[in-house]
Amino acid sequence: MANTFSQLFVQVIFAVKHRQNIILEKHRDEIEKFICGISNQLGAKPYAIYCNPDHIHLFVSMKPSLSVSNLVKEVKRVSTNFIKEKRLCHPSFSWQVGYSCFSYSLSQVPSV
């Protein structure tokens, strides 16, 4: 096969350290847009995102060359710096180390 074809759809969920409710509604849109931009740059196409006060849901399709662990690591690292620089949360803001990840088939995408 000459070309690579993939359909990798994943939902990633990660939380604020200690599940603190420190992401304010007034900053939600700005944080969501920034994380979508990071995801695009890394090779993941965002389909949906929702930033709760204590955690984030991110639904993307991914290139096969990008691992979920690298996507999450970079999104967390870069978004932490952005949130701190823009002072969108407490200065000690950070994400928890772990995350959850769920895969979906193309037929499930509309319902996710």
N, C-alpha and C positions, 0 to 999 in steps of 0.2 A: 504494500500500500504506500503510495507516494506521499500522501498528506496525513496529518494527524487530525482526527476528529474526536472531540470529547463533549460530554454533557455532564459536568460536575456541578451540582447545585448543593450548597451547604448553608445551614443556619448556624451561626456562631453566637453564643451568649457568654458574656463576661461581665463581672461585677466590680463595683467599687470596693476597695479594700475595707474589710469588716462590714460590708453591705450597708455602709452609711448612706443616708438619703441626702446627698450633698450636690447632686446635679439639679440645678434650678430650672424650672420651666422656661424662664426667660432666656436661658442659654441653650436649651435643647436643640433648636433649629440650627444654630451655628455649629454645635458639636456634631450633629448628624451630617451636615454638609461637609464638614472637614473630614470626618471618617470615611464618607463616600469618596471623597477626592483621594485620600490615601489608598483606599482599596483599588480604585481605578489605576493609580500609578503602579501598584504592585502586580496588576494583571488579574484582578477580580472585578467583575461587573456587578455593582450593587443593584438589587431588585427592590429591596425594602430595608428600612432601618427604623428602629424606635429606641429612643434614649429615655429610659425610666430614671427616676431619681437615684436608684442604687444599682442599676445594671443596664446593659445594652443588648438588643437583638439585632443582628446583622445577617441578612439573607443575600447571598451572592452566587454567581456562577464563577468558576475558576478555571484558569489554564492548567493543564496537567503538569506543567513545570513548576507550579507554585504549590507548596505544601500548606496545609491548614495551620500547622504550628508556626511557620514563617509568617503567614498572613497575620495571625493573631499577635504574634510577638511584635511585629512592626507597627501594626495599628495601635496597639497599646503604648508602645514606646513613643511614637510620634505624637499621638493624641495627648498623652500625658504632658509632654513638653508644650504643646499648643495650649492646653487648658491652664497650665501653670503660667506661661508667658502672658496670656490674655487675662489672667486672674479671674477665670470663670468659676472657680471653686476655691476651697480652702487651700492655702499654700502647701500643705502636706499631702495633697491629692495624689492618689495612685490607684492602679487597678489591682485586683487580687491576682495571684499567680496563675491559678487554674482557669479553665473555661469549659464550656460544653459545646459539642458540635454534633449536628444531625444532618444526614444526607437525604436528598429527595430525588425522585425521578422527574423527568420532564412533565409527565402527566399530572404530577402533584403541585407544580409551580403555581398555577393560578389559585389554588386553595391555600397555599402558604402565605 
